[in-house]
Amino acid sequence: MTALPPITVSTLDRERLYALLEKHPGDPEVVDRLYDELDRARFLEPDAMPDDVVRLNSRARFLHEDSGKTYELVLSTPADTGTGEDRLSILSPVGAALLGLSVGATIEWPSKGKTLHLTLIAVSAA
């Protein structure tokens, strides 16, 4: 696995994610990896966040390099994923991998014995 790209997370998302992770009984692999990501993240106030960084409720267009497919989805909490087909849970392997990435970044994310290879193409407001 290559070195992880730098990530930036808003202080608002950090607080929301810690609250979510503390009470989430789901996939321990994803939960543990998200804690690791928060441990290595650079944190900024919401109004100081760059426009090209994936945060909760932003629309991310990314390439899933293993399949060659491009997706455009809104990164959401599990409670918000039911509000539309274009939603991606932060507690999914792909959602967790995208958090805090900036446009152009590529990440290798271990998931269930495989490695996902994702490249962020664009970010916009949802």
Protein Blocks (a to p, Z undefined) as FASTA:
>chain_A
ZZdddddddfklmmmmmmmmmmmcbdfklmmmmmmmmmmpccddfklpcfkbccehiacd
dddfknopacddddddfklmmnofkbccfkbmklmmmgopaehiacdddeehiacddddf
bdcdZZ
